[in-house]
Amino acid sequence: MSTPTVALGAKQRTPLRPARILLHVFLVGTSLAWLAPLLWAVFAALRPYSETSTKGYVSWPDKLNFDNFKNAFEQSDMLHYFGNTLLIAVPAVLVTLLLSSMVAFYVSRFDFRLNIFLLLVFTAGNLLPQQVIITPLYRMYLLIDLPGITMSGKLYDSALGLVLIHVAFQSGFCAFVLSNYMRMLPHELTEAALVDGASVWRMYWQIVLPLCKPAMAALGTLLSIWIYNDFFWAIVLISTGENMPITSALNNLSGQYFTDPNLVAAGALLTAIPTLIVYFVLQRQFVSGLTLGANKG
């Protein structure tokens, strides 16, 4: 009798181990747990409030439509508040990247005694809970007068106030990440430029900064999402409804005596659309930003 032969190149399927099956079950369950609130918000936003008020939310829908999305977009004047958010997020991201890259360049390319201490000072700001400085910051913003610069004449209740607070809190993290990234660049580049007579500004702007485009793109993606989703400072430092960004302006959908939860859910989903667009367009930079700065300098 001839023994059976195994064809060359045939792949033998390895049986699934119980531990691997449990891992897949855990990952699927965790994913569903994270997606459940979002799916529930979509389900509620597609149902009219008259139906959920009589049948309850845990019921089979009679009809699904996009009326809540249309009403939320029109009633809350979202285009105006999207403009307010861009007026805050774009300058905050650009100024944060510019200032933090300058600090990172100085810390990473020049050797001096207070090198590490200076970087620690910038990074220490991220260790301070933001809620701790609410009272002194609120009073300081009320006292600072900026006639001709802001609409109200003060730093409080202005887009400039939010831009400055975001720059102050985000610069430490960006400086830390960029300094680690710049330390990985060969020092021979700046040394050769220095020998050729290049100034410090030219070394920073024309040599080091172009090589940091991947890190800058990743940080820009993360910053735009963080600043766009900010709700805390928008509530504390903005009092006029017309000056609010989109996240805090959702309060316009809540009435004094009655609130339609389905309408609020539709407004929240519309508010999340720009962040989803940014994520899908810059997905590669976002994923790389999660591990940015993990390398030892």
FIGUMI-727157 format. One record per residue (C-alpha): residue in three letters; y, x, z. Coordinates in Angstrom, 3 decimals. Example, Ala and Ser with C-alpha at 12.3 -4.5 7.8 and 13.67 -1.06 7.14 Angstrom:
<recs>
<rec type="ALA" y="-4.500" x="12.300" z="7.800"/>
<rec type="SER" y="-1.060" x="13.670" z="7.140"/>
</recs>
This chain:
<recs>
<rec type="MET" y="0.000" x="0.000" z="0.000"/>
<rec type="SER" y="3.464" x="1.242" z="-0.864"/>
<rec type="THR" y="6.078" x="1.285" z="1.809"/>
<rec type="PRO" y="9.278" x="-0.671" z="1.086"/>
<rec type="THR" y="12.195" x="1.509" z="0.069"/>
<rec type="VAL" y="15.811" x="0.955" z="1.023"/>
<rec type="ALA" y="18.229" x="1.001" z="-1.864"/>
<rec type="LEU" y="20.763" x="3.783" z="-1.762"/>
<rec type="GLY" y="24.272" x="2.686" z="-0.879"/>
<rec type="ALA" y="23.129" x="-0.502" z="0.874"/>
<rec type="LYS" y="25.052" x="-1.144" z="4.080"/>
<rec type="GLN" y="23.109" x="-2.048" z="7.164"/>
<rec type="ARG" y="24.838" x="-4.765" z="9.163"/>
<rec type="THR" y="25.086" x="-3.848" z="12.797"/>
<rec type="PRO" y="24.471" x="-6.727" z="15.179"/>
<rec type="LEU" y="27.477" x="-7.922" z="17.150"/>
<rec type="ARG" y="27.372" x="-6.838" z="20.742"/>
<rec type="PRO" y="28.103" x="-9.380" z="23.491"/>
<rec type="ALA" y="31.084" x="-7.294" z="24.645"/>
<rec type="ARG" y="32.615" x="-7.383" z="21.153"/>
<rec type="ILE" y="32.069" x="-11.149" z="20.907"/>
<rec type="LEU" y="33.820" x="-11.624" z="24.253"/>
<rec type="LEU" y="36.669" x="-9.416" z="23.043"/>
<rec type="HIS" y="37.174" x="-11.545" z="19.927"/>
<rec type="VAL" y="37.041" x="-14.741" z="21.981"/>
<rec type="PHE" y="39.625" x="-13.321" z="24.394"/>
<rec type="LEU" y="41.958" x="-12.233" z="21.580"/>
<rec type="VAL" y="41.724" x="-15.597" z="19.813"/>
<rec type="GLY" y="42.320" x="-17.457" z="23.073"/>
<rec type="THR" y="45.313" x="-15.259" z="23.917"/>
<rec type="SER" y="46.803" x="-15.792" z="20.446"/>
<rec type="LEU" y="46.439" x="-19.552" z="20.737"/>
<rec type="ALA" y="48.007" x="-19.473" z="24.205"/>
<rec type="TRP" y="51.044" x="-17.633" z="22.834"/>
<rec type="LEU" y="51.317" x="-19.914" z="19.796"/>
<rec type="ALA" y="50.771" x="-23.162" z="21.702"/>
<rec type="PRO" y="54.444" x="-23.637" z="22.801"/>
<rec type="LEU" y="55.675" x="-22.924" z="19.277"/>
<rec type="LEU" y="53.185" x="-25.329" z="17.698"/>
<rec type="TRP" y="54.073" x="-27.964" z="20.283"/>
<rec type="ALA" y="57.780" x="-27.535" z="19.498"/>
<rec type="VAL" y="57.076" x="-27.982" z="15.775"/>
<rec type="PHE" y="54.989" x="-31.073" z="16.507"/>
<rec type="ALA" y="57.731" x="-32.574" z="18.693"/>
<rec type="ALA" y="60.500" x="-31.743" z="16.203"/>
<rec type="LEU" y="58.686" x="-33.595" z="13.404"/>
<rec type="ARG" y="58.388" x="-36.824" z="15.413"/>
<rec type="PRO" y="61.203" x="-39.320" z="16.026"/>
<rec type="TYR" y="62.202" x="-39.826" z="19.634"/>
<rec type="SER" y="61.674" x="-43.581" z="19.400"/>
<rec type="GLU" y="57.984" x="-42.984" z="18.800"/>
<rec type="THR" y="57.439" x="-40.431" z="21.547"/>
<rec type="SER" y="59.386" x="-42.528" z="24.062"/>
<rec type="THR" y="56.976" x="-45.438" z="23.603"/>
<rec type="LYS" y="53.667" x="-43.680" z="22.903"/>
<rec type="GLY" y="54.243" x="-40.394" z="24.733"/>
<rec type="TYR" y="54.027" x="-36.864" z="23.379"/>
<rec type="VAL" y="50.260" x="-36.658" z="23.800"/>
<rec type="SER" y="49.492" x="-39.215" z="21.111"/>
<rec type="TRP" y="48.669" x="-39.423" z="17.424"/>
<rec type="PRO" y="51.881" x="-39.620" z="15.357"/>
<rec type="ASP" y="52.586" x="-42.566" z="13.084"/>
<rec type="LYS" y="54.917" x="-40.563" z="10.852"/>
<rec type="LEU" y="56.284" x="-37.047" z="10.572"/>
<rec type="ASN" y="59.618" x="-36.213" z="8.952"/>
<rec type="PHE" y="62.429" x="-33.648" z="8.967"/>
<rec type="ASP" y="65.171" x="-35.983" z="10.237"/>
<rec type="ASN" y="65.496" x="-34.112" z="13.530"/>
<rec type="PHE" y="66.124" x="-30.833" z="11.700"/>
<rec type="LYS" y="68.807" x="-32.437" z="9.549"/>
<rec type="ASN" y="70.489" x="-34.109" z="12.514"/>
<rec type="ALA" y="70.343" x="-30.943" z="14.621"/>
<rec type="PHE" y="71.912" x="-28.885" z="11.843"/>
<rec type="GLU" y="74.735" x="-31.370" z="11.305"/>
<rec type="GLN" y="75.449" x="-32.415" z="14.890"/>
<rec type="SER" y="75.578" x="-28.902" z="16.321"/>
<rec type="ASP" y="77.643" x="-27.432" z="13.433"/>
<rec type="MET" y="75.182" x="-24.544" z="13.118"/>
<rec type="LEU" y="76.928" x="-22.766" z="10.259"/>
<rec type="HIS" y="79.965" x="-22.175" z="12.466"/>
<rec type="TYR" y="77.874" x="-20.786" z="15.322"/>
<rec type="PHE" y="75.771" x="-18.673" z="12.982"/>
<rec type="GLY" y="79.060" x="-17.116" z="11.886"/>
<rec type="ASN" y="79.974" x="-16.454" z="15.535"/>
<rec type="THR" y="76.623" x="-14.739" z="16.051"/>
<rec type="LEU" y="77.111" x="-12.504" z="13.003"/>
<rec type="LEU" y="80.597" x="-11.656" z="14.264"/>
<rec type="ILE" y="78.974" x="-10.376" z="17.458"/>
<rec type="ALA" y="75.647" x="-8.926" z="16.288"/>
<rec type="VAL" y="76.741" x="-6.899" z="13.247"/>
<rec type="PRO" y="79.529" x="-4.871" z="14.945"/>
<rec type="ALA" y="77.425" x="-4.437" z="18.089"/>
<rec type="VAL" y="74.467" x="-3.004" z="16.138"/>
<rec type="LEU" y="76.622" x="-0.677" z="14.018"/>
<rec type="VAL" y="78.722" x="0.636" z="16.920"/>
<rec type="THR" y="75.653" x="1.106" z="19.125"/>
<rec type="LEU" y="73.824" x="3.121" z="16.474"/>
<rec type="LEU" y="76.905" x="5.227" z="15.716"/>
<rec type="LEU" y="77.732" x="6.109" z="19.333"/>
<rec type="SER" y="74.130" x="6.633" z="20.428"/>
<rec type="SER" y="73.411" x="8.877" z="17.429"/>
<rec type="MET" y="76.428" x="11.025" z="18.354"/>
<rec type="VAL" y="75.195" x="11.397" z="21.916"/>
<rec type="ALA" y="71.649" x="12.117" z="20.729"/>
<rec type="PHE" y="72.897" x="14.756" z="18.282"/>
<rec type="TYR" y="74.898" x="16.557" z="20.959"/>
<rec type="VAL" y="72.091" x="16.418" z="23.509"/>
<rec type="SER" y="69.303" x="17.455" z="21.137"/>
<rec type="ARG" y="71.006" x="20.154" z="19.033"/>
<rec type="PHE" y="73.092" x="21.962" z="21.662"/>
<rec type="ASP" y="71.828" x="23.724" z="24.773"/>
<rec type="PHE" y="73.914" x="23.494" z="27.939"/>
<rec type="ARG" y="73.289" x="23.064" z="31.642"/>
<rec type="LEU" y="73.961" x="19.333" z="31.885"/>
<rec type="ASN" y="71.929" x="18.503" z="28.785"/>
<rec type="ILE" y="69.201" x="16.500" z="30.497"/>
<rec type="PHE" y="71.597" x="15.085" z="33.100"/>
<rec type="LEU" y="73.860" x="13.633" z="30.406"/>
<rec type="LEU" y="70.902" x="11.936" z="28.746"/>
<rec type="LEU" y="69.758" x="10.576" z="32.113"/>
<rec type="VAL" y="73.209" x="9.084" z="32.716"/>
<rec type="PHE" y="72.990" x="7.117" z="29.469"/>
<rec type="THR" y="69.397" x="6.075" z="30.137"/>
<rec type="ALA" y="70.072" x="5.046" z="33.754"/>
<rec type="GLY" y="72.149" x="2.108" z="32.539"/>
<rec type="ASN" y="68.967" x="0.414" z="31.314"/>
<rec type="LEU" y="67.485" x="0.603" z="34.823"/>
<rec type="LEU" y="70.306" x="-1.499" z="36.291"/>
<rec type="PRO" y="69.597" x="-5.250" z="36.305"/>
<rec type="GLN" y="72.250" x="-7.037" z="34.308"/>
<rec type="GLN" y="72.609" x="-9.764" z="36.928"/>
<rec type="VAL" y="73.902" x="-7.222" z="39.455"/>
<rec type="ILE" y="77.218" x="-6.704" z="37.662"/>
<rec type="ILE" y="78.031" x="-10.338" z="36.849"/>
<rec type="THR" y="80.804" x="-10.730" z="39.449"/>
<rec type="PRO" y="82.666" x="-7.410" z="38.934"/>
<rec type="LEU" y="82.324" x="-7.650" z="35.149"/>
<rec type="TYR" y="83.577" x="-11.248" z="35.134"/>
<rec type="ARG" y="86.656" x="-10.299" z="37.170"/>
<rec type="MET" y="87.317" x="-7.210" z="35.053"/>
<rec type="TYR" y="87.140" x="-9.238" z="31.849"/>
<rec type="LEU" y="89.641" x="-11.733" z="33.269"/>
<rec type="LEU" y="92.107" x="-8.980" z="34.195"/>
<rec type="ILE" y="92.042" x="-7.051" z="30.896"/>
<rec type="ASP" y="94.754" x="-8.306" z="28.552"/>
<rec type="LEU" y="94.395" x="-7.732" z="24.803"/>
<rec type="PRO" y="97.328" x="-9.554" z="23.169"/>
<rec type="GLY" y="97.036" x="-9.669" z="19.401"/>
<rec type="ILE" y="93.428" x="-8.423" z="19.448"/>
<rec type="THR" y="91.577" x="-11.477" z="20.723"/>
<rec type="MET" y="92.372" x="-15.160" z="20.229"/>
<rec type="SER" y="92.644" x="-15.866" z="23.962"/>
<rec type="GLY" y="94.575" x="-12.677" z="24.718"/>
<rec type="LYS" y="91.896" x="-11.561" z="27.185"/>
<rec type="LEU" y="88.574" x="-9.799" z="26.922"/>
<rec type="TYR" y="86.904" x="-12.803" z="28.538"/>
<rec type="ASP" y="85.894" x="-15.618" z="26.187"/>
<rec type="SER" y="86.034" x="-13.387" z="23.103"/>
<rec type="ALA" y="83.561" x="-11.921" z="20.640"/>
<rec type="LEU" y="84.873" x="-8.444" z="21.429"/>
<rec type="GLY" y="83.778" x="-8.838" z="25.044"/>
<rec type="LEU" y="80.209" x="-9.590" z="24.013"/>
<rec type="VAL" y="80.190" x="-6.718" z="21.512"/>
<rec type="LEU" y="81.285" x="-4.252" z="24.196"/>
<rec type="ILE" y="78.708" x="-5.395" z="26.751"/>
<rec type="HIS" y="75.889" x="-5.143" z="24.203"/>
<rec type="VAL" y="77.025" x="-1.670" z="23.154"/>
<rec type="ALA" y="77.166" x="-0.581" z="26.798"/>
<rec type="PHE" y="73.663" x="-1.810" z="27.641"/>
<rec type="GLN" y="71.876" x="-0.818" z="24.425"/>
<rec type="SER" y="73.372" x="2.642" z="23.874"/>
<rec type="GLY" y="71.251" x="4.283" z="26.575"/>
<rec type="PHE" y="67.936" x="3.257" z="25.043"/>
<rec type="CYS" y="69.047" x="4.181" z="21.523"/>
<rec type="ALA" y="70.373" x="7.570" z="22.646"/>
<rec type="PHE" y="67.089" x="8.338" z="24.388"/>
<rec type="VAL" y="64.993" x="7.397" z="21.358"/>
<rec type="LEU" y="67.196" x="9.178" z="18.818"/>
<rec type="SER" y="67.390" x="12.343" z="20.922"/>
<rec type="ASN" y="63.586" x="12.559" z="20.945"/>
<rec type="TYR" y="63.510" x="11.974" z="17.202"/>
<rec type="MET" y="66.181" x="14.597" z="16.502"/>
<rec type="ARG" y="64.346" x="17.183" z="18.602"/>
<rec type="MET" y="61.456" x="16.958" z="16.142"/>
<rec type="LEU" y="63.725" x="18.041" z="13.277"/>
<rec type="PRO" y="63.636" x="21.782" z="12.476"/>
<rec type="HIS" y="66.499" x="23.691" z="14.097"/>
<rec type="GLU" y="66.604" x="25.959" z="11.056"/>
<rec type="LEU" y="68.423" x="23.192" z="9.153"/>
<rec type="THR" y="71.449" x="23.143" z="11.424"/>
<rec type="GLU" y="71.347" x="26.920" z="11.938"/>
<rec type="ALA" y="71.495" x="27.504" z="8.181"/>
<rec type="ALA" y="74.349" x="25.029" z="7.872"/>
<rec type="LEU" y="76.197" x="26.770" z="10.696"/>
<rec type="VAL" y="75.784" x="30.130" z="8.965"/>
<rec type="ASP" y="77.188" x="28.611" z="5.761"/>
<rec type="GLY" y="80.301" x="27.569" z="7.674"/>
<rec type="ALA" y="79.574" x="23.847" z="8.120"/>
<rec type="SER" y="81.439" x="22.103" z="10.928"/>
<rec type="VAL" y="79.692" x="20.208" z="13.712"/>
<rec type="TRP" y="80.746" x="16.878" z="12.187"/>
<rec type="ARG" y="79.327" x="17.875" z="8.792"/>
<rec type="MET" y="76.036" x="18.959" z="10.370"/>
<rec type="TYR" y="75.812" x="15.581" z="12.117"/>
<rec type="TRP" y="76.946" x="13.350" z="9.252"/>
<rec type="GLN" y="75.437" x="15.064" z="6.202"/>
<rec type="ILE" y="72.343" x="16.862" z="7.524"/>
<rec type="VAL" y="70.895" x="15.337" z="10.695"/>
<rec type="LEU" y="71.889" x="11.678" z="10.327"/>
<rec type="PRO" y="70.337" x="11.180" z="6.835"/>
<rec type="LEU" y="67.037" x="12.540" z="8.195"/>
<rec type="CYS" y="67.123" x="9.924" z="10.976"/>
<rec type="LYS" y="67.134" x="6.924" z="8.630"/>
<rec type="PRO" y="63.612" x="5.767" z="9.653"/>
<rec type="ALA" y="64.547" x="5.829" z="13.342"/>
<rec type="MET" y="67.921" x="4.188" z="12.679"/>
<rec type="ALA" y="66.271" x="1.437" z="10.631"/>
<rec type="ALA" y="63.726" x="0.719" z="13.366"/>
<rec type="LEU" y="66.389" x="0.654" z="16.078"/>
<rec type="GLY" y="68.663" x="-1.496" z="13.927"/>
<rec type="THR" y="65.868" x="-4.036" z="13.515"/>
<rec type="LEU" y="65.142" x="-4.150" z="17.242"/>
<rec type="LEU" y="68.827" x="-4.332" z="18.185"/>
<rec type="SER" y="69.597" x="-7.143" z="15.750"/>
<rec type="ILE" y="66.786" x="-9.257" z="17.214"/>
<rec type="TRP" y="67.681" x="-8.464" z="20.843"/>
<rec type="ILE" y="71.392" x="-9.169" z="20.411"/>
<rec type="TYR" y="70.811" x="-12.286" z="18.335"/>
<rec type="ASN" y="68.480" x="-13.733" z="20.989"/>
<rec type="ASP" y="70.845" x="-12.949" z="23.866"/>
<rec type="PHE" y="71.553" x="-16.009" z="25.981"/>
<rec type="PHE" y="72.556" x="-14.569" z="29.352"/>
<rec type="TRP" y="75.838" x="-12.864" z="28.468"/>
<rec type="ALA" y="76.824" x="-15.578" z="26.014"/>
<rec type="ILE" y="76.778" x="-18.076" z="28.892"/>
<rec type="VAL" y="78.514" x="-15.784" z="31.405"/>
<rec type="LEU" y="81.298" x="-14.357" z="29.222"/>
<rec type="ILE" y="82.024" x="-17.264" z="26.853"/>
<rec type="SER" y="83.546" x="-20.507" z="28.128"/>
<rec type="THR" y="84.977" x="-22.107" z="24.985"/>
<rec type="GLY" y="82.402" x="-24.008" z="22.966"/>
<rec type="GLU" y="83.817" x="-22.905" z="19.605"/>
<rec type="ASN" y="83.416" x="-19.222" z="20.493"/>
<rec type="MET" y="79.761" x="-19.418" z="21.535"/>
<rec type="PRO" y="76.967" x="-17.800" z="19.524"/>
<rec type="ILE" y="74.119" x="-19.887" z="18.180"/>
<rec type="THR" y="71.758" x="-19.407" z="21.142"/>
<rec type="SER" y="74.153" x="-20.842" z="23.724"/>
<rec type="ALA" y="75.604" x="-23.407" z="21.287"/>
<rec type="LEU" y="72.306" x="-25.324" z="21.403"/>
<rec type="ASN" y="73.730" x="-26.899" z="24.540"/>
<rec type="ASN" y="75.819" x="-29.081" z="22.201"/>
<rec type="LEU" y="72.650" x="-31.035" z="21.410"/>
<rec type="SER" y="72.367" x="-32.129" z="25.048"/>
<rec type="GLY" y="74.387" x="-35.174" z="26.048"/>
<rec type="GLN" y="75.942" x="-35.898" z="29.413"/>
<rec type="TYR" y="73.639" x="-38.810" z="30.207"/>
<rec type="PHE" y="70.887" x="-38.491" z="27.613"/>
<rec type="THR" y="69.101" x="-35.614" z="25.863"/>
<rec type="ASP" y="66.744" x="-35.972" z="22.921"/>
<rec type="PRO" y="64.037" x="-33.313" z="23.476"/>
<rec type="ASN" y="62.800" x="-33.653" z="19.894"/>
<rec type="LEU" y="66.297" x="-32.924" z="18.575"/>
<rec type="VAL" y="66.629" x="-29.895" z="20.861"/>
<rec type="ALA" y="63.232" x="-28.609" z="19.696"/>
<rec type="ALA" y="64.344" x="-28.900" z="16.068"/>
<rec type="GLY" y="67.565" x="-27.040" z="16.849"/>
<rec type="ALA" y="65.678" x="-24.268" z="18.648"/>
<rec type="LEU" y="63.352" x="-23.837" z="15.655"/>
<rec type="LEU" y="66.316" x="-23.646" z="13.271"/>
<rec type="THR" y="67.883" x="-21.035" z="15.520"/>
<rec type="ALA" y="64.728" x="-18.908" z="15.370"/>
<rec type="ILE" y="64.640" x="-18.808" z="11.556"/>
<rec type="PRO" y="67.000" x="-15.784" z="11.145"/>
<rec type="THR" y="64.933" x="-13.674" z="13.540"/>
<rec type="LEU" y="61.774" x="-14.552" z="11.601"/>
<rec type="ILE" y="63.474" x="-13.567" z="8.345"/>
<rec type="VAL" y="64.576" x="-10.246" z="9.831"/>
<rec type="TYR" y="61.072" x="-9.602" z="11.148"/>
<rec type="PHE" y="59.258" x="-10.345" z="7.886"/>
<rec type="VAL" y="61.761" x="-8.428" z="5.747"/>
<rec type="LEU" y="61.827" x="-5.395" z="8.072"/>
<rec type="GLN" y="58.310" x="-5.706" z="9.450"/>
<rec type="ARG" y="57.446" x="-2.057" z="8.835"/>
<rec type="GLN" y="60.529" x="-0.844" z="10.705"/>
<rec type="PHE" y="59.871" x="-3.312" z="13.522"/>
<rec type="VAL" y="56.283" x="-2.139" z="14.045"/>
<rec type="SER" y="57.315" x="1.512" z="13.926"/>
<rec type="GLY" y="60.067" x="0.733" z="16.414"/>
<rec type="LEU" y="57.507" x="-0.373" z="18.988"/>
<rec type="THR" y="56.239" x="3.211" z="19.256"/>
<rec type="LEU" y="59.519" x="4.952" z="18.471"/>
<rec type="GLY" y="60.316" x="7.716" z="20.888"/>
<rec type="ALA" y="56.766" x="7.908" z="22.209"/>
<rec type="ASN" y="56.385" x="11.461" z="20.923"/>
<rec type="LYS" y="57.332" x="14.236" z="23.290"/>
<rec type="GLY" y="60.391" x="16.163" z="22.219"/>
</recs>
